[in-house]
Amino acid sequence: MKKDIHPEYHEECTITCACGNNFMVGSTKKEIRIELCNMCHPFYTGKQKFVDTARRVEKFQEKLTRIKAVADTRKGKKTKHAVRAKKQEEKGVGAESAKKVLSKKKVAKKATKIK
């Protein structure tokens, strides 16, 4: 090894954490200050916190509750097409032919709009 190019090595370097924990290691510095150690880091302590600054989780949960509320109010209600098909059945036209009649009416409406 070359002389006078290596830093001085300290056998007893004190590491001080922001939480107050101290321990000794070997280093080229006499003293080191750190923010997290194994005594206060969330991964090691099991006290992990989920920080959601954009409220994404809460917004998603609100959206789900709105969707469920709408679905609950619609339970048992029939769509316009189902009501029309039922009326057609009551008149004596079968369910399949009622759907065909409805689709023919839609095609006719589209054709008149195009003209």
C-alpha positions in Angstrom: 0.0 0.0 0.0 1.1 3.5 -0.6 1.8 5.7 2.4 -0.1 8.9 3.2 -3.0 8.4 0.8 -5.4 6.5 3.1 -7.7 8.2 5.6 -7.2 7.6 9.4 -9.3 4.6 10.6 -11.0 5.0 14.0 -11.8 1.8 15.9 -14.4 3.4 18.1 -16.7 5.5 16.0 -19.9 6.6 17.8 -23.1 6.5 15.7 -25.9 8.5 17.1 -29.5 8.1 15.8 -32.2 10.8 16.0 -34.2 8.4 18.3 -31.4 8.5 20.8 -29.9 5.1 20.1 -26.0 5.0 20.2 -23.7 2.3 19.1 -20.0 1.9 18.2 -18.4 0.7 14.9 -15.2 1.2 13.1 -15.0 4.0 10.5 -12.9 6.7 9.0 -15.0 9.3 10.8 -15.0 9.9 14.6 -18.7 10.5 14.9 -21.7 9.8 12.6 -25.3 11.1 13.0 -28.1 9.3 11.3 -31.9 9.7 11.1 -33.0 6.1 11.3 -31.6 2.9 12.9 -32.8 -0.6 13.5 -34.5 0.5 16.7 -36.7 3.2 15.1 -37.0 2.1 11.4 -40.6 1.2 10.6 -39.6 -2.0 8.7 -37.8 -3.4 11.8 -40.3 -2.2 14.4 -43.4 -3.3 12.6 -45.0 0.1 12.9 -45.2 0.9 9.3 -47.4 3.8 8.3 -49.1 4.2 4.9 -49.0 7.8 3.9 -51.5 8.7 1.2 -51.0 12.3 0.5 -53.3 12.4 -2.5 -56.3 10.7 -0.7 -56.4 8.1 -3.5 -57.5 5.3 -1.2 -60.2 7.4 0.4 -61.5 8.6 -3.0 -61.6 5.0 -4.3 -63.6 3.9 -1.2 -66.0 6.8 -1.6 -66.5 5.9 -5.3 -67.2 2.3 -4.3 -69.8 3.3 -1.8 -71.6 5.5 -4.3 -71.6 2.7 -6.9 -73.0 0.2 -4.3 -75.7 2.7 -3.3 -76.8 3.2 -6.9 -76.8 -0.6 -7.4 -78.9 -1.1 -4.3 -81.5 1.5 -5.5 -81.7 -0.1 -8.9 -82.3 -3.6 -7.6 -85.6 -4.9 -8.8 -86.0 -2.2 -11.4 -86.2 -3.1 -15.0 -84.8 -1.3 -17.9 -86.9 0.3 -20.6 -86.2 -2.5 -23.0 -87.4 -5.1 -20.5 -90.6 -3.2 -19.8 -91.3 -2.9 -23.6 -90.6 -6.6 -24.1 -93.0 -7.5 -21.2 -95.8 -5.3 -22.8 -95.2 -7.0 -26.1 -95.5 -10.4 -24.4 -98.8 -9.3 -22.8 -100.1 -8.3 -26.2 -99.5 -11.8 -27.4 -96.1 -11.4 -29.1 -93.4 -13.7 -27.9 -90.3 -12.5 -26.0 -87.9 -13.2 -28.9 -90.1 -11.5 -31.5 -90.6 -8.5 -29.1 -86.8 -8.0 -29.0 -86.7 -8.2 -32.8 -89.4 -5.6 -33.0 -87.5 -3.3 -30.6 -84.3 -3.7 -32.6 -86.2 -3.0 -35.9 -87.6 0.2 -34.3 -84.1 1.3 -33.4 -82.8 0.7 -36.9 -85.7 2.6 -38.3 -85.0 5.6 -36.0 -81.3 5.6 -37.0 -82.3 5.5 -40.7 -84.6 8.5 -40.3 -81.9 10.5 -38.4 -79.3 9.8 -41.2 -81.7 11.1 -43.9 
